[in-house]
Amino acid sequence: MRFGLAFLLISTLLAACGNPATTPDALDSGGFTDVQTVEDLSVDVALDATPQVDVEPDIPTDVMVSAVCPKALIAVAEGTDVVPGTVLHLSCAPLAGQPATSCFWTVAQPVGSVAKFQPSDTGVAVQFVPQLTGLYTIQVEAKYAGIQQPCQAQAAVAVMNDTAITAELTWHTPADKDETDKGVCAGADLDLHFAHPWADMADLDGDGLPDPWFDPKFDCFWGNPAPDWGSADPNIDDDPHFSGDDADGAGPEDVALTLPEDGKTYTIGVHVWNSCGFGNSLATLRVYAYGQLLFEDTVELKSGDLWRVATLDWPSADVLGCLKGKQKCITPCYAPPAALALSKPGTPTACP
């Protein structure tokens, strides 16, 4: 016996969901769609057309396959405005009650950032830690049961430190092929210094004035990450905070100061503790005031160099880069105090 067979039509879902590249919900960047936080994950699919389906008797009438993705979503548990170092919990949100079967994540991040998805860039749920100030555009390609075409979405996450002053150091070492690996001398070790005007150490740069670097009380760096400056009242947050030492490549390292002292001039520097055989590094220093970029400079440094980057006056927030004539203020083979040389993993550069 011959039967007239009709294939299951998919026009119902196409009419309901639309083409992602032309619907009002679609973004301008190739059909990437909306972003929602955990608090708003609902997906509405309204059926505007009456189904016109001829069904073979042995095919279930409640199984329909869509050729296009109706609306892909990224769930960002912490929201899309965060401070550096926030652990973002990301997931592919369900579509019409259906969970994603697989997800592939990518990110466009600020220059100098080398953050990666954890535990990998595949998975329905992943973590991501943005360390640098700037805009992170997170994208995902997700697959769902019953949808033939992979669904794409993106989330723009703004990362900003809202403290009065933030100094941020990153570096790139071309010979280091993996700047994200960990371990002693797995990469070049550069250090950020943020000094109070009362810092007073030996004059190693030869300018006839005391140097501020490595002062045990008034230089904020890896060896003095939480100094006590300003008011003696512990309830007043007027002390700088060092983010942590990155001893194996790329950074970032940053110092944040919530309540700078009026009438004070702070000095910012970068020291190459040891290049660990990876050669020269390109160091970038940025200074922000309440999240707004005030200053940015990049120089090439070799092992042992001390770069006196700039001074910052408060409350004017004027940043003045240091120059000797037309050259940056770089002192080669700047040796740290002997006691500090024993307190940090990896030995400092051996100076003649």
N, C-alpha and C positions, 0 to 999 in steps of 0.2 A: 504494500500500500504506500502511496506517495502522499506526503503531507506538505502543505505550503508552510515554509519556515520563515519566520521574521526575526531578525537580530534585535536584541535589546537596544533601544534608542537611548542616547545620553543627553538629548536636548533639554530635558527637564532641569538637570543640574547646571548645564551651560547657561540657560536662561536665568536661573536663580542667582548664579555666582558671578557671571560676567567674565570677561577677559581681564587678567590681572594687569595687563599693560594699558588698559583703557578705562577701567573703573575709577570712580572718584577716590576709592581707598588706596589706589596704587600711588607710589611715589614716583618722582621724576627719574630716578636712577634705575631704569630697566625693570620696573615692576616689583621692586622690593616694597614690602608692605608695612603695616602698622606695627608699633611697639606697644606692649602693655606690660604693666607691672603685675606682681603676684596678686594684688588686690583686685585686678580687673582682667579676667581671663575668658570672659564669655564670648562666644562666637554665634552670631545670629545668621541663619541661612533661611531666607524667606523664599518660598516657592511661589513665583509670580505666574507661572504658566501651568495649565492643566496638562498632566502627563499624557502623551500620545504614544503608547507602548503596545506593540503586539508581542505577545509572549508565547514561546513554545511551552506546551503543558508541563514539561519536566524541568523548567527553569524557575527557581523561586522568584516571586515578584518583588520581594523586599531587598534584593541585591542589585544595586546599580553602581556602575563605575563611572567616575568623573574623569574627563580627559585633562582638566585643568585644576589648579589649586584655588579654592575659593578665597582663603585668607590665612596666610601664615603669620604666626606670632612668636616673639621672643619674650619670655618671662625673665625680668631682672629683679630679683628679690629685694635688693638694696636700693632700687630706684636708679634714675639716670643722672643724678647730681650727687657726686661723692667726693671724698677727700682722698689724696694719694695713700696707697697702702690698703684700701678697702678690699676685702675679699668679696668679689662678685659671684653670686650663685646664679647661673644661667641655665635655662631649660627651654626646650621646644614645647610650646603650649599646645594642648589638645585642640583638634579641630572637630567641631560638632560632636564633642564627646569622645572622639577617637584619639588615642595617644599616638605619638610619632613612633615609627618603627626604627628609624635611624636618623642621625643628624651629623652634618659636617660643618665645623666652625672655622671662620677666618676673621681677621681683624686688621683694620687700617689704624695705626697708632702713631703718636708723635715721634718725630725724629729723635733717635737716641734710646727709645724704649725697645726692650727685647723680651717683654713679657710673653708667656706662652699659656695656652689653655692646659688645665690640669684635670684629670690625669693624662688626657690626650685631647686632640682636636676632633675626636669623634665620640659621640655619646649623646643620649637624650638630655643628660644633665652634666654640666661641667663647671669648673671654677676658673676665675681669671682675676689676677691681681694687678691693676694699673698702678704703677709707681710714679710715673711722671705727670706733671701738670699738662693738661691739654685735652683734646677731643679724641675719643676712641670710637670708631665705627665698627660695631660687631655685626657680622653677617653669618647667616646660617642657611644651609640647604637641607631641608628635611623631607623625609618620605613618610607617607601615611597609607595605611591599608585602605584600599578602595579609591585611591587617587593615582592615576597613571603618571602624571607629571610631577617632578620634585617641586616642593614649595620653597620659596625664598623669602627671607625677611631680614631686616636690619634694625639695630638699635644704636642710637647715638648716646654715648655716656660722657658727660662732661666731668673732668677730674680737676679739682681746684682746691688749693689750700687757702682758707680764708683768714689766716693769720696776718698780722701787720707786715712782717718781713719773712720771706722764704728765700734761701739761697740753695740752688739745686745744681749738682755736678753730675754730668754723664761723660763717658769717654768711649772712644772707638779705637781699637788696636787692630790694624789691618792684618797683621800676621796671626792673630788669634782667630782661628776658624770656627770656634764655638765659644762665644762670649757668655753663654749661659751655664756652662759646666761649673762644677763646684770642687773646691779643694785648694790646699796651699799651693800657690804658684800655678794654678790652672789658668790664670790670666794675669794681665798687668794690674798692679795694685796702686790706685791713686786715692788720695785722701783730701777731703774738704776741711777747711779751717775757717772759723768765724770768730774774730777776736774783738774783745772789748777794748776801748781806748786805754784802759789801765794795764793791759798786758805788757810785760817788760821782761825781755829775754836778751841774750847776747846778740850783738850786732854781727851777724854772719853774712849779710848782704852788702856790707861795706858802705852804707850810706851815712854813717856817723850817728845813727839813731838806734835805740833799742828795737829789736825785732819782736813782734807779738807772738810768733809761732811757738807752739808747744808749751806755752805758759800753763802751769798746772791748775790755775784757777780761772784765768781770764781769756783762755783760748778754748772755744767749744769745738771739739773734734773727737775722734774715736777714743782717745785716751782720757777725755774729760767730757762725756756725753751729756751730762746734766749739771752744769755749773750753777752756783748760787750767785746771781747778780741782782742788782737793784735793791728793792725793799727787803727787809728782814722778815716781813710778814709772810708766812708760808701760804696764806690764802690768796696772795696776789701773784698772778701768773705772769711774772716779768722776767723769767729765765728762759734761755734758749734750750731747744731740745734737738739733739742729734739723732737722726733716723736709724743709724746703724752702719757698721763698716762693711763695705763690699770689697773683699780682699782678692777676688779672683776674676774681675773683669766687668766692664761696661757701666756699673753703677745701677741705679742712681744712689747718691748720698745727698742728704739735704739737712739743713738746719732751719728750724722755724722759731720765730720770736713773736709772741703774742703782744706784749706791751714793751716796746723799745723805750729807752730812757730819752727824754727830751734833752737836746743840747749835746748829744753824744755822736761820735763818728766811729762807726764800726769798720773793720778791715777784713777783707775776704781773700783767702788764698787757696792754692791747690799744690799739694806735694806728691811727687811720684815716689812712693815708698820703695818700690822695686818693679821693674818691667818684666822680671822673671824670664828674660830671654826672648820676649816677644817683640822687642824693638820699640819704636816710638809710638806714642798714642796721641790721638786728637782729643783734647779735653775741651768740653763746653760748659761754661758757667752761666746760669741764668739767675736773675734776681727779680723777685715779685714783691709787690706791695698790695695786700688785700686781693690777691689773685691776678693783678694786672702786671704784665711784663714791663719791667723798668730797664733791664740791661741784659745783653747777651753777647758773649764773645767766645771764640774758639781759637786755640793755639795748639801747635805741635810740641809735645814735651818728650824728653828722654829720661831714662832712669836717673833718679836723684834730683831732678829739677824741682825748684820751688818757684811757683808763679804767684807773685803778688798781683791779684786780679784787679781789685778796685776798693774804694772806700764808699761808705754809705752814710750820709748825714741824716739825722732825725731831729725834728719831724718833717723836714722838707722832702725827704725821700730822694734827694739828689744822689746819683751814683756816678762816681768819677773813676774811669779806667786808669790804671797806672801805666805810665810811659816813661822811659828813659830816652830822651830825644824822640826818635821815631820808633823805638823798639819797645816791645813789651817788657815788663819788669820780671825777668826770669833769672834766678840765681842757680847756677849749676851745682850739682853734687852737694845739696844742702843736708847736712848731717843732723839727725834728731839727737836729743839727749841720750846718753848711754843707757840710762835706766829704762827709758821707753823702748829702746831697741830690743829689750828682753821680754817685753810684755805683749808683743804682737806676733801672731803667727807669720812666719816668713821673715827672713832677715832683711834689713834695709840695704839700700845700695851701698856697696863698698866704695868709699871715696879715697883717692890717693892722698 
